[in-house]
Every structure is written in C-alpha cells, then in structure tokens.
Amino acid sequence: MSSSPYPLGLRTLVVDADPMMLAIISALLEDAGFESFETAHDGSAALERLADHPFELMICDLNMPGMDGIRLMSRLASLAALPAVVLLSGEDPRVLDVSRQFAEAKGLTILGVLPKPVDHDALMAVLRQYRPAAPQPVASA
C-alpha cells in the first residue's frame, strides 16, 4: 500500500493468547501499512513490553489465561504513557460493552470494541480513529 492512513511510526502492541489470532492481526496490520508492531501472548508479557518502551496503540483480547484483558487494562491505567486500545473478544456483546465502560472509567482511550473473529474492514475503520496525543507544552522557567 503506497499511502497509509496511519502514522508510519505508530508503535502497536497486539495481545492475544491464540497464536493464530496474533498471526491474523499481524497480517492485517502489515497489509494496512503498519511498520512497527509487536505481539504478546498474555497480559503479563504485554506489561513487560510496555515497561520496556511505550506503545501508542494496543489491540487486546479480553479472554486470556493468567492475566486477562480486564486485569491488563486495570494495570495499564497506572502507566505513565497510555496507549489507545482496541478490545477484541468472542464474548457476548454485553461483556464487550461492560469492558469498554470499565476501561474508559480507568481513563483509557478505547478506539473500539470488536467481536471475534476479527473483521478486516471493522478493524481498519477503528484504527483510522487513532489520533496521536497532543504534545504537552513545555513550561518556561
């Protein structure tokens, strides 16, 4: 794709326990022109990557063994640099809605909540909503 609607350097983290879903979402991101993304197989691995360096965007499944997406979002809210989040799940739509409300109550920016299996067009529409955070003005001394 010659011109991507996404910032070329947008650091993205994909979190899902299913290796097939990680591969599918990674392929969708590559096709969309994303150049900088990593994957994590659970919430703990995601927190380790987030501690190493900030990500602007995180695509996260809700249903994972160990630290699930809800607990990950709770821990994520305490970080200094918060990525915008896209939530994924095969759960009932009411679970998705409650998860969105929980994340927003924690101060997270939720770009969208998508059911699994992930629909290419729906994911791309949600990702186009990403807007970088405005730079903070530097106080003069």
DSSP file with accessible surface (Angstrom, degrees, kcal/mol):
  #  RESIDUE AA STRUCTURE BP1 BP2  ACC     N-H-->O    O-->H-N    N-H-->O    O-->H-N    TCO  KAPPA ALPHA  PHI   PSI    X-CA   Y-CA   Z-CA
    1    1 A M              0   0  159      0, 0.0     3,-0.2     0, 0.0    31,-0.0   0.000 360.0 360.0 360.0 125.5    0.0    0.0    0.0
    2    2 A S        +     0   0  130      1,-0.2     2,-0.5     2,-0.0    31,-0.0   0.848 360.0  30.8 -79.0 -34.4    1.6    3.2   -1.1
    3    3 A S  S    S-     0   0   93      2,-0.0    -1,-0.2     0, 0.0    30,-0.0  -0.958  72.3-161.0-129.9 119.0   -0.1    5.7    1.2
    4    4 A S        -     0   0   33     -2,-0.5     4,-0.1     2,-0.2    29,-0.1  -0.759  18.8-143.8 -97.2 139.2   -1.2    4.5    4.7
    5    5 A P  S    S+     0   0   78      0, 0.0    -1,-0.1     0, 0.0    28,-0.1   0.434  82.1  81.0 -77.6   3.7   -3.8    6.5    6.7
    6    6 A Y  S    S-     0   0   13     26,-0.3    -2,-0.2     1,-0.0   122,-0.1  -0.832  97.3 -94.6-109.9 148.0   -1.8    5.6    9.8
    7    7 A P    >   -     0   0   60      0, 0.0     3,-1.8     0, 0.0    -1,-0.0  -0.369  35.5-132.6 -58.2 130.9    1.3    7.3   11.2
    8    8 A L  T 3  S+     0   0  101      1,-0.3    27,-0.6    -4,-0.1    28,-0.2   0.830 103.0  45.6 -60.1 -33.2    4.2    5.3    9.8
    9    9 A G  T 3  S+     0   0   55     26,-0.1     2,-0.4    25,-0.1    -1,-0.3   0.265  75.8 142.8 -95.2  14.6    6.0    5.1   13.2
   10   10 A L    <   -     0   0    5     -3,-1.8     2,-0.6     1,-0.1    26,-0.5  -0.373  46.0-142.0 -62.1 110.8    2.9    4.1   15.2
   11   11 A R        -     0   0   61     -2,-0.4    46,-2.0    24,-0.1    45,-1.6  -0.666  25.5-174.6 -79.8 120.5    4.1    1.6   17.8
   12   12 A T  E     -ab  37  57A   0     24,-2.2    26,-2.4    -2,-0.6     2,-0.5  -0.940  17.3-160.2-123.9 138.0    1.5   -1.1   18.2
   13   13 A L  E     -ab  38  58A   0     44,-2.3    46,-2.7    -2,-0.4     2,-0.5  -0.978   6.6-159.7-117.8 125.9    1.2   -4.0   20.6
   14   14 A V  E     -ab  39  59A   1     24,-2.7    26,-2.4    -2,-0.5     2,-0.5  -0.927   9.0-168.8-106.1 124.8   -1.1   -6.9   19.8
   15   15 A V  E     +ab  40  60A   1     44,-3.3    46,-2.5    -2,-0.5     2,-0.3  -0.958  25.4 132.5-121.2 115.8   -2.1   -9.0   22.8
   16   16 A D        -     0   0    2     24,-2.1     6,-0.1    -2,-0.5    48,-0.1  -0.940  48.1-142.6-160.4 139.0   -3.8  -12.4   22.3
   17   17 A A  S    S+     0   0   36     -2,-0.3    24,-0.1    46,-0.3    47,-0.1   0.694  83.8  85.5 -76.6 -18.3   -3.3  -15.9   23.7
   18   18 A D     >  -     0   0   75      1,-0.2     4,-2.3     2,-0.0     3,-0.3  -0.750  66.5-156.3 -89.9 113.5   -4.2  -17.5   20.4
   19   19 A P  H  > S+     0   0   97      0, 0.0     4,-2.2     0, 0.0    -1,-0.2   0.851  95.0  55.8 -57.3 -33.2   -1.1  -17.7   18.1
   20   20 A M  H  > S+     0   0  120      2,-0.2     4,-2.6     1,-0.2     5,-0.2   0.919 107.5  47.9 -66.3 -41.5   -3.5  -17.9   15.1
   21   21 A M  H  > S+     0   0   18     -3,-0.3     4,-2.9     2,-0.2     5,-0.3   0.905 109.7  53.2 -65.8 -38.8   -5.2  -14.6   16.1
   22   22 A L  H  X S+     0   0   21     -4,-2.3     4,-2.4     1,-0.2    -1,-0.2   0.927 111.7  46.3 -59.5 -42.6   -1.8  -13.0   16.6
   23   23 A A  H  X S+     0   0   56     -4,-2.2     4,-2.4    -5,-0.2    -2,-0.2   0.915 113.6  48.1 -66.5 -42.4   -0.8  -14.1   13.1
   24   24 A I  H  X S+     0   0   72     -4,-2.6     4,-2.4     2,-0.2    -2,-0.2   0.945 114.5  44.3 -64.5 -48.7   -4.1  -12.9   11.6
   25   25 A I  H  X S+     0   0    1     -4,-2.9     4,-2.6     1,-0.2     5,-0.2   0.917 112.6  52.9 -65.3 -39.0   -4.0   -9.5   13.2
   26   26 A S  H  X S+     0   0   18     -4,-2.4     4,-2.6    -5,-0.3    -1,-0.2   0.925 109.6  48.9 -60.2 -43.0   -0.3   -9.1   12.4
   27   27 A A  H  X S+     0   0   42     -4,-2.4     4,-2.6     2,-0.2    -2,-0.2   0.910 110.4  50.9 -64.0 -40.8   -1.1   -9.8    8.7
   28   28 A L  H  X S+     0   0   22     -4,-2.4     4,-1.5     2,-0.2    -1,-0.2   0.911 111.3  48.1 -62.6 -41.9   -3.9   -7.3    8.8
   29   29 A L  H  <>S+     0   0    0     -4,-2.6     5,-2.6     2,-0.2     4,-0.5   0.920 111.4  49.6 -65.4 -43.4   -1.6   -4.6   10.2
   30   30 A E  H ><5S+     0   0  122     -4,-2.6     3,-1.5     1,-0.2    -2,-0.2   0.931 110.1  50.9 -60.1 -45.4    1.1   -5.4    7.7
   31   31 A D  H 3<5S+     0   0  107     -4,-2.6    -1,-0.2     1,-0.3    -2,-0.2   0.819 107.8  54.2 -61.4 -31.2   -1.4   -5.1    4.8
   32   32 A A  T 3<5S-     0   0    4     -4,-1.5   -26,-0.3    -5,-0.2    -1,-0.3   0.514 124.3-102.9 -81.8  -6.1   -2.6   -1.8    6.2
   33   33 A G  T < 5 +     0   0   19     -3,-1.5     2,-0.2    -4,-0.5    -3,-0.2   0.540  65.2 155.6  98.1   7.2    1.0   -0.4    6.2
   34   34 A F      < +     0   0   11     -5,-2.6    -1,-0.3    -6,-0.2     3,-0.1  -0.512  15.1 178.7 -68.3 134.2    1.8   -0.7    9.9
   35   35 A E        +     0   0  137    -27,-0.6     2,-0.4    -2,-0.2    -1,-0.1   0.566  62.9  51.0-112.5 -15.8    5.6   -0.9   10.2
   36   36 A S        +     0   0   34    -26,-0.5   -24,-2.2   -28,-0.2     2,-0.3  -0.793  69.3 127.7-134.0  90.2    6.2   -1.1   13.9
   37   37 A F  E     -a   12   0A  44     -2,-0.4     2,-0.3   -26,-0.2   -24,-0.2  -0.988  28.7-168.1-143.2 154.2    4.2   -3.6   15.9
   38   38 A E  E     -a   13   0A  61    -26,-2.4   -24,-2.7    -2,-0.3     2,-0.3  -0.868  14.8-133.8-130.9 166.6    5.0   -6.4   18.4
   39   39 A T  E     -a   14   0A  51     -2,-0.3     2,-0.3   -26,-0.2   -24,-0.2  -0.886  11.6-168.7-124.4 155.6    2.9   -9.2   19.9
   40   40 A A  E     -a   15   0A   2    -26,-2.4   -24,-2.1    -2,-0.3     3,-0.0  -0.992  18.3-146.2-140.8 141.7    2.4  -10.6   23.3
   41   41 A H  S    S+     0   0  111     -2,-0.3     2,-0.3   -26,-0.2   -26,-0.1   0.531  78.7   2.2 -89.1  -7.0    0.7  -13.9   24.3
   42   42 A D  S  > S-     0   0   33      1,-0.1     4,-2.1    22,-0.1     5,-0.1  -0.972  82.9 -87.3-164.3 176.4   -0.8  -12.7   27.6
   43   43 A G  H  > S+     0   0    0     24,-1.3     4,-2.5    22,-0.4     5,-0.2   0.869 120.7  53.4 -62.6 -38.1   -1.3   -9.7   29.9
   44   44 A S  H  > S+     0   0   54      1,-0.2     4,-1.9     2,-0.2    -1,-0.2   0.933 110.2  46.9 -64.5 -43.9    1.9  -10.3   31.8
   45   45 A A  H  > S+     0   0    8      1,-0.2     4,-2.0     2,-0.2    -1,-0.2   0.890 111.1  53.4 -64.6 -36.7    4.0  -10.4   28.6
   46   46 A A  H  X S+     0   0    0     -4,-2.1     4,-2.7     1,-0.2    -2,-0.2   0.931 107.0  50.6 -63.7 -44.2    2.3   -7.2   27.4
   47   47 A L  H  X S+     0   0   23     -4,-2.5     4,-2.0     1,-0.2    -1,-0.2   0.884 107.8  54.0 -62.6 -37.0    3.1   -5.4   30.7
   48   48 A E  H  X S+     0   0  131     -4,-1.9     4,-1.4     2,-0.2    -1,-0.2   0.928 111.4  44.7 -61.4 -44.4    6.8   -6.4   30.3
   49   49 A R  H  X S+     0   0   77     -4,-2.0     4,-1.7     1,-0.2    -2,-0.2   0.897 112.3  51.8 -67.0 -40.1    6.9   -4.9   26.8
   50   50 A L  H  < S+     0   0   13     -4,-2.7    -1,-0.2     1,-0.2    -2,-0.2   0.824 107.7  53.1 -66.0 -30.6    5.0   -1.8   27.9
   51   51 A A  H  < S+     0   0   78     -4,-2.0    -1,-0.2    -5,-0.2    -2,-0.2   0.828 107.0  53.1 -71.7 -31.9    7.6   -1.3   30.7
   52   52 A D  H  < S-     0   0  121     -4,-1.4    -2,-0.2     1,-0.3    -1,-0.2   0.880 130.3 -17.0 -70.5 -40.9   10.4   -1.5   28.2
   53   53 A H  S  < S-     0   0   56     -4,-1.7    -1,-0.3     2,-0.0     2,-0.1  -0.967  76.0 -95.4-163.3 151.1    9.0    1.2   25.9
   54   54 A P        -     0   0   74      0, 0.0     2,-0.4     0, 0.0    28,-0.1  -0.364  28.8-155.3 -74.2 150.0    5.8    3.0   25.3
   55   55 A F        -     0   0    4     26,-0.3   -43,-0.2     1,-0.1     3,-0.1  -0.947  11.1-151.9-117.6 144.7    3.3    1.9   22.6
   56   56 A E  S    S+     0   0   68    -45,-1.6    28,-2.8    -2,-0.4     2,-0.4   0.744  82.9  30.0 -84.3 -24.7    0.8    4.3   21.1
   57   57 A L  E     -bc  12  84A   1    -46,-2.0   -44,-2.3    26,-0.3     2,-0.4  -0.994  60.6-170.4-139.6 140.7   -1.8    1.6   20.3
   58   58 A M  E     -bc  13  85A   0     26,-2.7    28,-2.6    -2,-0.4     2,-0.6  -0.995   7.1-163.0-133.2 128.6   -2.7   -1.7   21.8
   59   59 A I  E     -bc  14  86A   0    -46,-2.7   -44,-3.3    -2,-0.4     2,-0.4  -0.957  27.2-178.4-106.8 118.9   -5.0   -4.3   20.3
   60   60 A C  E     -bc  15  87A   0     26,-3.1    28,-2.6    -2,-0.6     2,-0.2  -0.973  27.9-140.0-135.1 130.8   -6.1   -6.7   23.1
   61   61 A D  E     - c   0  88A   7    -46,-2.5    28,-0.2    -2,-0.4     3,-0.1  -0.526  13.3-148.5 -76.2 148.6   -8.2   -9.8   23.5
   62   62 A L  S    S+     0   0    9     26,-2.0     7,-2.0    -2,-0.2     2,-1.0   0.823  81.9  65.3 -85.4 -34.3  -10.3   -9.9   26.7
   63   63 A N        +     0   0   99     25,-0.3   -46,-0.3     5,-0.2    -1,-0.2  -0.769  65.7 136.6-101.4  95.6  -10.3  -13.6   27.3
   64   64 A M        -     0   0    7     -2,-1.0   -22,-0.1    -3,-0.1   -23,-0.0  -0.987  53.6-108.7-135.2 146.0   -6.7  -14.8   28.0
   65   65 A P  S    S+     0   0   96      0, 0.0     2,-0.6     0, 0.0   -22,-0.4  -0.311  93.3   9.5 -67.7 159.6   -5.4  -17.3   30.6
   66   66 A G  S    S+     0   0   57    -24,-0.1     2,-0.9   -23,-0.1    -2,-0.1  -0.601 137.0  19.6  74.3-118.0   -3.5  -15.8   33.5
   67   67 A M  S    S-     0   0   20     -2,-0.6   -24,-1.3     4,-0.1   -23,-0.1  -0.751  85.7-157.7 -88.3 107.5   -3.9  -12.1   33.3
   68   68 A D     >  -     0   0   47     -2,-0.9     4,-2.4   -26,-0.1    -5,-0.2  -0.133  33.6 -91.6 -78.5 178.3   -6.9  -11.4   31.2
   69   69 A G  H  > S+     0   0    0     -7,-2.0     4,-2.5     1,-0.2     5,-0.2   0.844 123.4  54.6 -62.0 -34.5   -7.7   -8.2   29.2
   70   70 A I  H  > S+     0   0   51     -8,-0.5     4,-2.1     2,-0.2    -1,-0.2   0.951 111.5  43.2 -66.2 -48.1   -9.7   -6.7   32.1
   71   71 A R  H  > S+     0   0  139      1,-0.2     4,-2.2     2,-0.2     5,-0.2   0.889 112.6  54.6 -65.3 -36.2   -6.8   -7.1   34.6
   72   72 A L  H  X S+     0   0    0     -4,-2.4     4,-2.9     1,-0.2    -2,-0.2   0.941 108.4  48.1 -61.7 -44.8   -4.4   -5.9   32.0
   73   73 A M  H  X S+     0   0    0     -4,-2.5     4,-1.9     1,-0.2    -1,-0.2   0.890 109.1  54.0 -63.6 -37.1   -6.4   -2.7   31.4
   74   74 A S  H  < S+     0   0   47     -4,-2.1     4,-0.3     1,-0.2    -1,-0.2   0.930 114.6  40.1 -61.5 -44.3   -6.5   -2.1   35.2
   75   75 A R  H >< S+     0   0  137     -4,-2.2     3,-1.3     1,-0.2     4,-0.2   0.864 110.4  59.6 -71.6 -36.0   -2.7   -2.4   35.4
   76   76 A L  H >< S+     0   0    0     -4,-2.9     3,-2.2     1,-0.3    -1,-0.2   0.870  92.9  67.0 -60.3 -37.3   -2.3   -0.4   32.2
   77   77 A A  T 3< S+     0   0   29     -4,-1.9    -1,-0.3     1,-0.3    -2,-0.2   0.719  94.8  58.2 -60.6 -19.7   -4.1    2.6   33.7
   78   78 A S  T <  S+     0   0   97     -3,-1.3    -1,-0.3    -4,-0.3    -2,-0.2   0.534  84.8 103.0 -89.5  -4.9   -1.3    3.1   36.2
   79   79 A L  S <  S-     0   0   53     -3,-2.2     3,-0.1    -4,-0.2   -28,-0.0  -0.422  74.0-130.7 -76.9 154.6    1.4    3.6   33.5
   80   80 A A  S    S+     0   0  113      1,-0.2     2,-0.7    -2,-0.1    -1,-0.1   0.907  98.6  46.1 -70.3 -42.5    2.7    7.0   32.6
   81   81 A A  S    S-     0   0   51    -31,-0.1   -26,-0.3    -5,-0.0    -1,-0.2  -0.904  78.4-162.7-107.5 112.0    2.3    6.5   28.8
   82   82 A L        -     0   0   74     -2,-0.7     2,-0.1    -3,-0.1    -5,-0.1  -0.823   7.6-143.9 -98.7 125.5   -1.1    5.1   28.0
   83   83 A P        -     0   0    2      0, 0.0    26,-0.4     0, 0.0   -26,-0.3  -0.495  26.1-107.1 -78.1 153.8   -1.7    3.5   24.6
   84   84 A A  E     -c   57   0A  10    -28,-2.8   -26,-2.7    -2,-0.1     2,-0.4  -0.545  45.5-137.6 -70.4 149.6   -5.1    3.9   22.8
   85   85 A V  E     -cd  58 110A   0     24,-3.0    26,-2.9   -28,-0.2    27,-0.9  -0.933  24.5-167.5-125.0 139.4   -6.8    0.5   23.0
   86   86 A V  E     -cd  59 112A   0    -28,-2.6   -26,-3.1    -2,-0.4     2,-0.4  -0.994  23.3-150.3-115.3 123.1   -8.9   -1.7   20.7
   87   87 A L  E     -cd  60 113A   0     25,-2.5    27,-3.2    -2,-0.5     2,-0.4  -0.790  12.6-171.1 -97.2 139.8  -10.6   -4.5   22.5
   88   88 A L  E     +cd  61 114A   1    -28,-2.6   -26,-2.0    -2,-0.4   -25,-0.3  -0.962  14.2 151.0-126.1 145.5  -11.4   -7.9   20.9
   89   89 A S  E     - d   0 115A   0     25,-1.6    27,-1.7    -2,-0.4     7,-0.1  -0.932  45.9-144.4-169.6 151.0  -13.5  -10.8   22.2
   90   90 A G  S    S+     0   0   60     -2,-0.3    -1,-0.1    25,-0.3   -29,-0.0   0.277  73.3 112.5 -92.7   6.5  -15.6  -13.7   21.3
   91   91 A E  S    S-     0   0   83      1,-0.2    25,-0.1     2,-0.1    -2,-0.1  -0.203  82.9 -69.4 -74.5 171.6  -17.8  -13.0   24.3
   92   92 A D    >>  -     0   0   66      1,-0.1     4,-1.7     3,-0.1     3,-1.0  -0.227  46.9-113.9 -56.9 144.4  -21.3  -11.7   24.4
   93   93 A P  H 3> S+     0   0   96      0, 0.0     4,-2.3     0, 0.0     5,-0.2   0.814 117.0  60.4 -54.6 -30.0  -21.8   -8.1   23.2
   94   94 A R  H 3> S+     0   0  183      2,-0.2     4,-2.5     1,-0.2     5,-0.2   0.889 102.9  51.2 -65.8 -36.1  -22.9   -7.1   26.7
   95   95 A V  H <> S+     0   0   60     -3,-1.0     4,-2.5     2,-0.2    -1,-0.2   0.916 109.4  50.7 -64.9 -41.1  -19.5   -8.3   28.0
   96   96 A L  H  X S+     0   0   14     -4,-1.7     4,-2.2     2,-0.2    -2,-0.2   0.921 110.8  48.6 -61.8 -42.7  -17.8   -6.1   25.4
   97   97 A D  H  X S+     0   0   82     -4,-2.3     4,-2.4     2,-0.2    -2,-0.2   0.925 112.1  47.4 -65.6 -43.8  -19.8   -3.1   26.4
   98   98 A V  H  X S+     0   0   88     -4,-2.5     4,-2.6     1,-0.2    -1,-0.2   0.904 110.6  53.4 -64.3 -37.9  -19.1   -3.5   30.1
   99   99 A S  H  X S+     0   0    6     -4,-2.5     4,-2.5     2,-0.2    -1,-0.2   0.906 108.2  49.9 -63.6 -41.6  -15.4   -4.0   29.3
  100  100 A R  H  X S+     0   0   71     -4,-2.2     4,-2.8     2,-0.2     5,-0.2   0.946 111.1  48.9 -60.9 -47.1  -15.4   -0.7   27.3
  101  101 A Q  H  X S+     0   0  105     -4,-2.4     4,-2.3     1,-0.2    -2,-0.2   0.903 111.1  50.2 -60.6 -42.7  -17.1    1.1   30.2
  102  102 A F  H  X S+     0   0   68     -4,-2.6     4,-1.3     2,-0.2    -1,-0.2   0.941 112.4  46.6 -59.7 -49.4  -14.6   -0.3   32.7
  103  103 A A  H  <>S+     0   0    0     -4,-2.5     5,-2.3     1,-0.2     3,-0.3   0.910 112.8  48.8 -63.1 -42.7  -11.6    0.7   30.6
  104  104 A E  H ><5S+     0   0   89     -4,-2.8     3,-1.6     1,-0.2    -1,-0.2   0.889 107.3  55.5 -65.7 -36.4  -13.0    4.2   30.0
  105  105 A A  H 3<5S+     0   0   89     -4,-2.3    -1,-0.2     1,-0.3    -2,-0.2   0.811 103.7  56.2 -64.2 -27.6  -13.6    4.6   33.7
  106  106 A K  T 3<5S-     0   0   91     -4,-1.3    -1,-0.3    -3,-0.3    -2,-0.2   0.433 125.8-104.6 -81.8  -1.1   -9.9    3.8   34.2
  107  107 A G  T < 5S+     0   0   50     -3,-1.6     2,-0.2     1,-0.3    -3,-0.2   0.602  73.1 143.0  90.5  11.9   -9.0    6.7   32.0
  108  108 A L      < -     0   0    7     -5,-2.3     2,-0.7     1,-0.0    -1,-0.3  -0.586  52.9-124.0 -86.4 148.3   -8.1    4.6   28.9
  109  109 A T        -     0   0   91    -26,-0.4   -24,-3.0    -2,-0.2     2,-0.7  -0.833  25.7-162.3 -89.9 115.3   -8.9    5.7   25.4
  110  110 A I  E     -d   85   0A  14     -2,-0.7   -24,-0.2   -26,-0.2     3,-0.1  -0.897  12.4-175.0-103.2 113.7  -10.9    3.0   23.7
  111  111 A L  E     -     0   0A  16    -26,-2.9     2,-0.3    -2,-0.7   -25,-0.2   0.804  66.3 -33.6 -75.2 -31.6  -10.9    3.3   19.9
  112  112 A G  E     -d   86   0A   4    -27,-0.9   -25,-2.5     2,-0.0     2,-0.4  -0.959  44.4-127.2-179.0 163.9  -13.3    0.4   19.5
  113  113 A V  E     -d   87   0A  27     -2,-0.3   -25,-0.2   -27,-0.2   -17,-0.0  -0.991  32.7-173.1-128.4 117.9  -14.6   -3.0   20.8
  114  114 A L  E     -d   88   0A  15    -27,-3.2   -25,-1.6    -2,-0.4     2,-0.1  -0.919  19.3-127.6-119.9 139.8  -14.8   -5.7   18.1
  115  115 A P  E     -d   89   0A  80      0, 0.0     4,-0.3     0, 0.0   -25,-0.3  -0.442  43.2 -82.7 -76.5 155.0  -16.2   -9.2   18.2
  116  116 A K  S    S+     0   0   47    -27,-1.7     2,-0.2   -25,-0.1   -28,-0.0  -0.791 107.1  59.4 -94.6 148.6  -14.1  -12.2   17.1
  117  117 A P  S    S-     0   0  117      0, 0.0     2,-0.2     0, 0.0   -28,-0.0   0.504  98.6-122.4 -68.4 149.5  -13.4  -13.4   14.5
  118  118 A V        -     0   0   21     -2,-0.2     2,-0.5    -4,-0.1    -2,-0.1  -0.453  17.3-141.4 -70.0 127.9  -11.9  -10.0   13.6
  119  119 A D     >  -     0   0   91     -4,-0.3     4,-2.7    -2,-0.2     5,-0.2  -0.812   7.8-140.8 -90.3 126.9  -13.4   -8.4   10.5
  120  120 A H  H  > S+     0   0   79     -2,-0.5     4,-2.6     1,-0.2     5,-0.2   0.921  99.8  45.1 -53.0 -52.1  -10.8   -6.7    8.3
  121  121 A D  H  > S+     0   0  112      1,-0.2     4,-2.4     2,-0.2    -1,-0.2   0.901 113.2  50.0 -65.0 -39.4  -12.9   -3.7    7.4
  122  122 A A  H  > S+     0   0   33      2,-0.2     4,-2.2     1,-0.2    -1,-0.2   0.923 111.9  48.4 -65.1 -42.3  -14.2   -3.2   11.0
  123  123 A L  H  X S+     0   0    1     -4,-2.7     4,-2.7     1,-0.2    -2,-0.2   0.940 112.2  48.4 -63.5 -44.7  -10.6   -3.3   12.4
  124  124 A M  H  X S+     0   0    9     -4,-2.6     4,-1.9    -5,-0.2    -1,-0.2   0.905 110.0  52.4 -64.1 -38.3   -9.4   -0.8    9.8
  125  125 A A  H  < S+     0   0   42     -4,-2.4     4,-0.4    -5,-0.2    -1,-0.2   0.921 111.8  46.1 -63.2 -41.2  -12.3    1.6   10.5
  126  126 A V  H >< S+     0   0   13     -4,-2.2     3,-1.5     1,-0.2     4,-0.3   0.930 110.8  52.3 -67.1 -43.0  -11.5    1.5   14.2
  127  127 A L  H >< S+     0   0    2     -4,-2.7     3,-1.7     1,-0.3    -1,-0.2   0.841  99.5  63.3 -65.2 -30.3   -7.8    2.0   13.6
  128  128 A R  T 3< S+     0   0  120     -4,-1.9    -1,-0.3     1,-0.3    -2,-0.2   0.696  91.7  67.8 -67.0 -15.7   -8.4    5.1   11.4
  129  129 A Q  T <  S+     0   0  108     -3,-1.5    -1,-0.3    -4,-0.4    -2,-0.2   0.610  73.9 116.1 -77.0 -11.7   -9.9    6.7   14.5
  130  130 A Y    <   +     0   0   25     -3,-1.7   -73,-0.0    -4,-0.3    -3,-0.0  -0.373  41.0 179.9 -63.0 131.6   -6.5    6.8   16.2
  131  131 A R        -     0   0  178     -2,-0.1     3,-0.1     3,-0.0    -2,-0.0  -0.998  29.9-116.2-130.7 127.9   -5.3   10.4   16.8
  132  132 A P        -     0   0   84      0, 0.0     2,-0.1     0, 0.0   -76,-0.0  -0.275  38.7 -98.1 -61.4 149.3   -1.9   11.0   18.4
  133  133 A A        -     0   0   90      1,-0.1     3,-0.1   -77,-0.0   -77,-0.0  -0.407  44.4-103.4 -64.6 142.8   -1.9   12.7   21.8
  134  134 A A        -     0   0   73      1,-0.1    -1,-0.1    -2,-0.1     2,-0.0  -0.464  41.9-103.7 -67.2 136.2   -1.3   16.4   21.6
  135  135 A P        -     0   0  123      0, 0.0    -1,-0.1     0, 0.0     3,-0.0  -0.374  36.3-116.0 -61.7 141.0    2.2   17.3   22.6
  136  136 A Q        -     0   0  160      1,-0.1     2,-0.0    -3,-0.1    -3,-0.0  -0.619  30.7-112.9 -79.6 132.7    2.4   18.8   26.1
  137  137 A P        -     0   0  118      0, 0.0     2,-0.5     0, 0.0    -1,-0.1  -0.379  27.9-121.1 -64.2 143.7    3.6   22.4   26.2
  138  138 A V        -     0   0  139     -2,-0.0     2,-0.3    -3,-0.0     0, 0.0  -0.761  25.2-125.5 -88.3 126.5    6.9   23.0   27.8
  139  139 A A        -     0   0   92     -2,-0.5     2,-0.3     1,-0.1    -1,-0.0  -0.533  22.1-128.4 -71.8 133.9    6.7   25.3   30.8
  140  140 A S              0   0  120     -2,-0.3    -1,-0.1     1,-0.0     0, 0.0  -0.633 360.0 360.0 -85.1 141.8    9.1   28.2   30.5
  141  141 A A              0   0  152     -2,-0.3    -1,-0.0     0, 0.0     0, 0.0  -0.638 360.0 360.0 -98.3 360.0   11.3   28.8   33.5
